[in-house]
Amino acid sequence: MKILIKSAWGSADPTQASFPFHHANAFAAEGHDVQIFLLGEAVTLMRTVVANAVVPVGWPPLSEALAAVVARKVPIHV
């Protein structure tokens, strides 16, 4: 299945902001063709300093999820 995950959530809401990356990892792990599309405030998550500071409630840090997305070669559109 082809899946596009869109998000505009930025670092002001760390849990919402990290969901696209955690969900993309889950879909990619199951063999789906997944892409992430970031707009608005979510674009700032691509800055290393911002990604390292985002820690969602009950989920691993965004930096870990982002590293896994990159390792799986999931396209990220900003």
N, C-alpha and C positions, 0 to 999 in steps of 0.2 A: 504494500500500500504506500502511496506517496502522501506525505504529511508536511504541511507548512505550519509552523508555530509562529504566531505574531505576538509581539509584546511591546508595550509602551511604558512598562513599569520600570522605574529607576531605583537608585539607591535609597530613596526616602522610604520605600517599603521593601526591605531586603528579602522577605519571604516570597512575595509576589514576583520580585525581580529575578529570583533564581529559578522559579518554576520552569520557564522555557528550556533551560539548560538541563535540568534534571529530567524533564519529560523527554527531551530529545535523546538523551542518553538511553533512557528506557526503551524508546521506540527503535533506536538504532541497534541496541543489543538484541532485539527480537527480529532484526533483519529488514526493518522498514526503511524506505527511502525518505529521510527526514531533512528538513531545512529550517533554519531559524531566521525570522525577519524582525529586526529591531527598528523602532522608530521613536521619535520624541526623546523623553528622558532615558529610555533604555539604551540609547546609543552610547551614553557615558559609561556603561558597564564594560565597554571594550577597552577602557583605559586601565592599565595594570594596577595603578594605585587604587582605583575605585573597586575593581573586581576583588582585590585582596582585602578590602574593608567590608565587603558585603557578606554578612553571616546570617542566614535565615534561621527562623525558629524551627527546631526539629529536623533540620536537613544539614548536610555537610556544607562547608563554605562554598561560595560561588567560585572561588579560584580552583577548587578541586573539580567541580562540575564542568567549568569552562575548559580545563586541561583535558578532561575526558572527551568532551565534544570535539576539541581540536584533534586529539589522538584518533578519534573515529572518523575524522575528515568530514564532519557534518558542516555543510556550507552555512555561513552566517552572513546575512545581508544587512547592511546598515544604511 
